[in-house]
Amino acid sequence: MNIVLQFILVFGLSFFQFVGPEPSDLGIHNAELSPCDSPAHCARANWQVAEPVAAVQALQPLLELMPRTNLVVQTDGYLHATVRSALFGFVDDLEIYADPIRGFVQARSVSRLGDSDLGVNAKRLADVKLLLQGVTG
């Protein structure tokens, strides 16, 4: 395929937004976020912190500054955001939960569509972990 045709194809596809259905397992279940069904399109982490609720509150404005991120739900100790990919607009769901009982901030990032995220969700959680370290010292 020549380069012009490839450009037209990629440029044309970039106008489509691949949203997909919202996962049914979002939210807090038995005092924790849902596990990942498959590591190919989902990442999950627990980070030990002294004050989980304060840490999640401090993360909230920083998450809103992340590119293509839209905060959907914000309650005391829980955040749900959607994040769109730059090129095709694929939507991923990012959840952050303060677990004060165990002293964790739990995080989960999951793709709505596809069998593989090419490491995007794990990279996103690594970025969130750096933000968390910045707000918790």
C-alpha positions in Angstrom: 0.0 0.0 0.0 1.5 3.3 -0.9 2.2 6.0 1.7 -0.6 8.3 0.5 -3.2 5.6 0.8 -1.9 4.7 4.3 -2.1 8.3 5.4 -5.7 8.7 4.1 -6.7 5.5 5.8 -5.2 6.5 9.2 -6.5 10.0 8.9 -10.0 8.9 7.9 -10.2 6.3 10.8 -9.1 9.0 13.3 -12.5 10.6 12.9 -14.2 7.6 14.3 -14.4 7.3 18.1 -14.2 3.7 19.4 -16.1 4.0 22.7 -17.4 0.6 23.5 -19.8 -0.2 26.4 -19.0 0.8 29.9 -17.7 -2.2 31.9 -20.3 -3.6 34.2 -17.8 -4.3 36.9 -16.8 -0.7 37.6 -17.0 0.5 41.2 -16.2 -0.9 44.6 -17.2 -4.5 45.3 -16.6 -6.0 48.8 -14.3 -3.0 49.7 -12.1 -3.3 46.6 -12.0 -2.7 42.9 -12.7 -5.6 40.5 -9.8 -7.8 39.5 -8.6 -7.9 35.9 -10.1 -10.6 33.8 -7.1 -10.5 31.5 -3.7 -8.7 31.8 -3.8 -8.2 28.1 -6.2 -5.3 28.3 -6.3 -4.4 32.0 -3.9 -3.4 34.8 -4.5 -3.3 38.5 -2.3 -2.2 41.5 -2.4 -1.6 45.2 -0.1 1.1 46.7 0.6 1.3 50.4 0.1 4.9 51.7 -0.3 6.4 55.1 -3.6 8.3 54.4 -5.4 6.7 51.4 -8.4 9.1 51.4 -6.2 12.2 51.5 -4.0 10.7 48.8 -7.0 10.1 46.4 -8.3 13.6 47.1 -4.9 15.0 46.2 -4.7 12.9 43.0 -8.1 14.1 41.7 -6.9 17.5 40.3 -3.8 15.9 38.8 -5.8 13.2 37.0 -8.0 15.9 35.5 -4.9 17.4 34.0 -3.9 14.2 32.3 -4.4 14.4 28.5 -7.8 13.2 27.1 -9.0 12.3 30.6 -12.6 13.0 31.8 -13.5 12.6 35.4 -16.9 10.7 35.4 -17.5 9.9 39.1 -15.9 11.5 42.1 -17.0 10.5 45.6 -15.2 10.4 48.9 -12.3 8.0 48.3 -13.3 6.8 44.8 -12.6 8.3 41.3 -13.7 7.0 37.9 -12.3 8.6 34.8 -12.4 7.8 31.1 -9.3 8.2 29.0 -9.3 8.4 25.2 -6.4 7.3 23.1 -4.8 10.0 21.0 -5.2 8.6 17.5 -8.4 6.6 17.3 -10.2 7.7 20.5 -10.4 4.2 22.1 -11.9 4.7 25.6 -10.3 3.1 28.7 -11.7 3.3 32.2 -9.5 4.4 35.1 -10.6 3.8 38.7 -8.9 4.9 41.9 -10.1 3.8 45.3 -8.9 4.7 48.8 -8.9 1.6 51.0 -8.4 3.1 54.5 -8.8 -0.3 56.3 -5.8 -1.9 54.6 -3.9 1.4 54.0 -3.9 1.1 50.2 -4.8 3.2 47.2 -6.2 0.7 44.7 -6.0 1.5 41.0 -7.4 -0.2 37.9 -7.2 0.7 34.2 -9.2 -1.4 31.7 -9.8 -1.1 28.0 -13.4 -1.2 26.8 -12.5 -2.7 23.4 -10.0 -5.1 22.0 -8.0 -8.1 23.1 -4.7 -6.2 23.8 -3.9 -2.7 25.0 -0.2 -2.9 24.0 0.7 -2.0 27.6 -1.2 1.3 27.7 -3.1 0.5 30.9 0.1 -0.6 32.8 1.8 2.5 31.6 -1.1 4.6 32.8 -0.9 3.1 36.2 2.8 3.7 36.3 2.1 7.3 35.6 -0.5 7.5 38.3 1.9 5.9 40.8 4.4 8.6 40.1 1.7 11.2 40.7 0.7 9.5 43.9 4.4 9.5 45.1 4.4 13.2 44.4 1.4 13.9 46.6 2.3 11.5 49.4 6.0 12.2 49.6 
